[in-house]
Amino acid sequence: MGTSTLRERKKQHTRQALIDAALERFTARGYGAVTLDELCDTVQVSKRTFFRYFAGKEDVAMAPLEDLWTAFTAELRTRELPPGAPLLALTEDVLLAALDQVADERWVHRARLSLLLADRHPSIAAHNRQFCDRTTGTLLEILHPALGPEPDPADPRPRLALDMLLAAFQWALAGWAAVQPPETAAALAERFRGAVAALPGSLTLTTAPAPPAP
């Protein structure tokens, strides 16, 4: 038991060291200027070890945010889903629980660097979008049994609910990352709650009335 725990801690330490080395170097010198060999040399691991943790440079660059979505998926998979619960409110609660689980001060720093890199480099942003799309598919599979004995696969509402949740979180992330000095994870959670609360109003938002005739 103790040996297994020690091994897991060492693996986690190595993974976090790779993330920190990548984020700091990508931010300081540019994503394209930092090679995989350099990252591995910095942490003193082989490329084979690197690929045990990450599929490539984009993967390590977005690891903090991907860790949040992985925690969200795991939390939803183990959460008892009460009958009759509004899907948007339910998934909001699960995402907030996942954020509380992963978002310590080190995560805040890493996540802000990941967002900065995604803003600067289209390939990283595209990788993040692909990851989010795959995660949404996994979330729909988890939610499928809770939507009724025979949920209609053509029903767009489950996917739209998750897309709205993701849009609200992305909006909260963008505002949170833009603030200096850096805000806390609690501030991110509060921004997210506000964005979700604004969703019903966004569906009924209208254009401004025409000005009165002179």
N, C-alpha and C positions, 0 to 999 in steps of 0.2 A: 504493500500500500504506500509506504513512505517512498520507495524507489520510484514507483509510478508517478507519484505526485511531484517528486523532484524532476523527473524527466519531462513532465508536462510544463513545469515552470521554466526549465531551460529552453524548451521549444518556444514557449511564449516570449521569453526574453530575446531569443534570436529573431523571431518574427518582428517584434517591436523595434529592435535595433536596425533591422533592414528598412522598416518604414521610416524611422527617424532619419537615417542616413540618406535615403532617397528623397524625402521631402525637403530636407535642408539643402541638399545639393541641387536638386531640380529648381528650387526657388532662387538660390543664389547665382547659379551659373547657366541656367537654362536646361530645359528637359532634354533637348537633343545633344547637349554637350557632355552629358554624364553617361558613361557606358555601364553596361551590366557588370563587366569585369571590375570596374572601379568600385561599384557598390559592394560586390562580393569581397574584394580586397579590404575595403574599409571595415567590414564586419568580420572579416577573416572566416568566411565560409566559401564553399565551392558553389559553382553554378548549379550543380545537382541539388544541393541543399536549398538554394534560392527557389528552384522550381518545385520544391515540395510545398512551398508556401504560396507562391504567386505564379500566375501564368505569364507574366511579362512586366515591363516597366509601367504600362498603364494601370495594371492591376495593383501594383504596390503604391502608385501615386494616389489612387482612390480608395485605398484600404480603410482609412478611418470611417468614411461614409458607408462603404460596403459592410463594414463590421456592424454598423447600426442597423442596416436592413437585414443582415443575417440574424441579429438579435431579435428584430421585429418578427421575422419568420418563425424563429424558434419559440418565441413567446406566444404567438398566435396558435402554433401547433399544439402547445401544451395547455392553452387556456380553455376552460370550460365555457362554451358559447351558450348563453342563456337563450331560451326560446323567446321570440318576439322582440329581441333587442334591435334597435336601429343599427344598420350595418356601419354607417359612417361614424356614429358615436362609439360603437364598439371598437372599430379599428383605430380611432383616435386614441382611446384609452390604452390600447395595446402598444401603439407607437410611442406614447409618452412613457410607458413602463420600460420599453426597450431603451429609450433615450436616457432614462434615469439609471439604467443598468450599466451603460457603457461610457457615459459622458462625464468623466472626471476632468481635472484641469489639463492633463496631458492630451486627452482626446480633443478638448476645445482647441488647443494649439494646432494639433495635427489636422483637424477638420478644416480649420481656416486656411491652412496651407494647401490642402487638397482643393478647396474651392478656388483659391487663387490660381492654381495650376490649371484647373479645368477652364477657367475664364481666359487664360493665356493661350492654351493649346487645344485646338479643335479635336485632335485625336483622343485626348484624355476625356473631353466632354462627351464625345461619341461613345467611348467605352462606358462611361457612367450611364448614359441613356440606355445602352444595350443591357447593362446589368440591371437597371431598374425595370426594364421591360420583362426580362426573364424572371425577376423577383415577383412582379405582378402576376405573371402566369402561375408561379408556385403558390402565391397567396390565394388565387382563385381556386386552385385545386384543394387547398386546405379548407376553404370556406364552403366548397361545394356541398358537402353532406349537411351543413347547417342551414342551407337555403330551402330545404324541403325534400320530401322523398323522391321527387322527380323534377328537379329544377330545369327550366327551359334553357337549353344551351344558346338559344337565339336571343335570350333576354339580355339587353345591353346594360341593365342597371347595376349588376355587381361590378363589372369592369369600370363603368363610369364612376361609381362610388369610390373605388380605389384610385382611379385617375384623379378625381377631385382631391382626395386625401393627399396624394403625391404632389399635386400642384400647390396645395396649401403649404405643405412642408417645404417645397422648393422656394416658394415666395418668402417664407419665414427665414430660411437659410440665407437667401440673398441679402435681405435686410440686416440680419444678424452679423454676417461676415463683413459688411461694409462699415460697421461702426468702429470707431477708435475712441478710447482704448477698447480692447476686446471685451465683449459681453460674456456673461457666464452661460452655462448650459441651461440654468433656470430661466434666463432671459429668452433663450431660443424656444424653450417650451412655452413660454407666455406668448411669444410672437405666433407660434403655431396654433395655440388655442384661439387667438384672435382671428387668424386666417380661416380656421375651420368655422368659427362663428359667423364669418362674413359670407360663407358659401351660399346659404339660402337667399340672401339679398342679391348676390351676383346673378342668380337665375331670373330675378324679376327686375333687374336694372334696366332702365329705359334711357333713351336719348333725351336731351334737354328739350323742353317745349319750344315751339317756334316763338320768336319775339313778337310782341303785339304790333299790329300794323300801325304805321305812323298816322 
